[in-house]
Amino acid sequence: MSNKIQGSFKGLFPLIAFLILYAATGVITGKFDSMPLLVGMIIASIVSFTLPPAKGNEKLSFEKKVMKFCTGGGESTLIMMVVIFILAGAFQGVASKMGAVSSVTNLGLSILPQQMVLPGIFVIGCILSFAMGTSMGTIAALMPVAVDVAMKTGVNPALMAGIVVGGAMFGDNLSFISATAIASAQTQGVTQREKFRLNIITYIPALVINIILLALYPIKDVVLSSSYNYNLVNIIPYILVIVLSLIGLNVMPVMLIGVFSGVCIGVLHGDFGWISSMTYIQKGMAGMEDMAIIAIFVGGLVEIMKYLGGIQWLMDTLGRQTKSRRGAELSIGMLVTLLCVATTNNTIAIITVAPLATAIGRKFKLARSRVATLLSMFATHVQGLIPYAGQLLVAGGMAKVSPVSVIPWVWYCYLTLICSLLFVFLGIPKVKYTEESGYDHFEEKAIDPDEVAALEEKEVAN
């Protein structure tokens, strides 16, 4: 293949076909989740196989196109990410069955000061989502409690739903086992700790301001139920996952340790037996299977789009419009935001945009950790503001209000949007660009899992 490929807008036709199909089915049915993402990706992949290559690329036979598709879908870091998705699902399955989720929620409620009910619900949501790594799981677990509190305090149910969604998006962005965080870090070849450090520094103002605003919001006196039972032992798997991730241990052994500790505690408490625990591990994994398969198809589709010249066309177009590092970072944020709006799935949006973000980062000499943080931040705050996204649909449904009515109350997502823009325009926190922190040697590290593990170990040493 030639070193110089001419960009071609038609190389984006597969992605455009997917977006049109997704939007059209949503308009026709009135439900934007009616088109299964996997089916949409398969159709887009079929479209990609029918298009001619970009100038500078040889015309491939159908068999060679299939091989190229499989090369993209089987790229080592992508498969590593898929494995992590599956392990995270296994952990969530075990943790839910052995009572870890309810223990985290009830522990927070039991120590909640009466005058801090609203910020307390938000903080519990943050802790729960950080521990679970899933915004949807957090909303499902916390909304029943939040609705009960709303009834007792007279708080607008839409406001309470907005508080829960905000707390849920905190962990969706920052949790070490969140698919969003995993995707953004793995695709850019950085450690979770490296991305987390930049992310949390950027979002601290949003956290503080949101808590203050909620504390100042007037509500009537409330006496919460005293029957929120919890078991501190049940929280051990979450503590292990958080602590081991913070000290920089590779995410795979972290997940395995979390699963094993959850199984041991569940067996000791009689929640399940050794054999039946495997059923819950499997159920948890099954919850991530669609995400994993979609990720593989996206990897293959992006590889074909490169061959068709679509990625190069985007690069050329962005290159003409983007003149600075700040503009390059803003372009990455806008791209992943647009994909989130189109697909309502921030992990898929990150996986799709990641190759282009890598190319932009290489061209404008951006630090990989900043690119990973950009992908994660812009992909999460918008997710809490899309009325047809799963988070608002579930929260609105459980609160018995319209998802649109929840949007004005998701204050945390608006605040994180502002913080994300400040991250771009002020360049704070700064990351020194070096050959190691940039993309000079990224390709070698991305294709070798041992090198990725070595990067994790180096972070521990530092």
C-alpha positions, 0 to 999 in steps of 0.5 A: 500500500502506498504511503500517501493515501488521498482522502475521499469523502465517500470513505465516510459513507459507511458511517454516514449510512449508519447514522442515517439508519439510526436516526431514521429508525428513531424518527419512524418509531419514536424511540431512538434505541429501536435500532440495535447498534450491532445491527447498524454496525453490520449494515455499515460494514456491508456498505463499506465492502461495496465501495471502491478504495481511495486513490493510492490504495490498490483494489482488493478482492472481497477476501482481502477486504475481509482480511483487512476488516479482521485485522482492524477488529482483531487489533491487539489493544482492541481485543485487550479492551474487549477482554477488560469489558468482559472482566468488568461485566463479570465483576458487576455480576458477582458484586450485584448478587452478593450484595455489594451494590446495596451495601454501598448505597445503604451505607451512604444513606445511613450516614446522610445528614438531614440538611445534606439530603440532596448533595448526599444523594449526589455523593452516593451516586458518585461513590456507587458509580465509581465503584460499579463503573456503570451509569445505568447500573447506578441509576437503576440502583439509586433511583428507587431510593431517590424517588422515596426521598423526593416524595418525603421532601417534596423535591421535584422528581425531575430534579432528583432524577437529574441529581442521580444522573449527574452522580452516575455520570461521575463514575461513568467518566472516572471509574477504573472499571467503566467501559468509557474510561477503559476505552479512552485509556486503552485506545491511547495507550495510557494507564487508567491512573494517568487519565484519572489524575488529569480528569479528577483535577479538571472536574474538582471545581464541578464537583464542589460547585454542584454540591454547594448548589444542591446544599443551598436548594431549599427542601422541607425537613425529612426523616429518612428510613432507619432500615437501610441495612448494609454489611461492610464486608460486602464492600471489600471487592469494591475497595480492592478494585479502587485501591489496586487501581489507584496504586497502578496495578494492571486492570486485568488482575484488578478485575480478576481479584475483584471477581474472586473476592466477591465470589469468596464473600458471596459463598461465605455469606450463603448468597450462592455456592461455588458452582452457582457463582459461575452463573452470575459471572456468566450473566455479568459477562453477558451484559457486556457481550454486545459492547464487546462485539460492537467494539470489534465491528467498529475496529474492522469498520474503521480499518476499512474506512482508512482503506477507503480514504475516509479517515484521511479525508477527515484529517485533511479537512480538520487540518485545513480548519485546525491551526493550533493544539487548542483547535486540535483538542477542541476538534477531538471533543466535538467529534466524540460529542457528535458521535455520542449524540448520534449513537447515544453510546459514549463507549462506541463513540470513543472507540470510533473516534479514537483512531482519528484522535490518535492521528490528530494527536500525532499531527499536533503533538498532543500528549496521549494522556490529554487526548484520552482525557478529552475523549472521556470527558466530552463523551460523558457529560453530553451523555447525561444531556441527551433526552433519548439516551438510556440514562435519562430514559431510565431515570425519567421512567423511574421518576415518572417524568419526561426525560426532557424535563430532567435535562435542566436539572443535570447540573453536574453535566453542565458544570463538567462541560464548562470544565472540559472547555476550560481544560482545552482553552486554558491547557490546565492541567498541563502535560509536558510533551515528550517522545514518551508522552506523545505519539512518536512510539505509540504504534509499537506500544499499541500492537504489543500487549507486553509493552502496554503492561510494561507501561503500567509497571513503569507508572507504578515505579514512578 
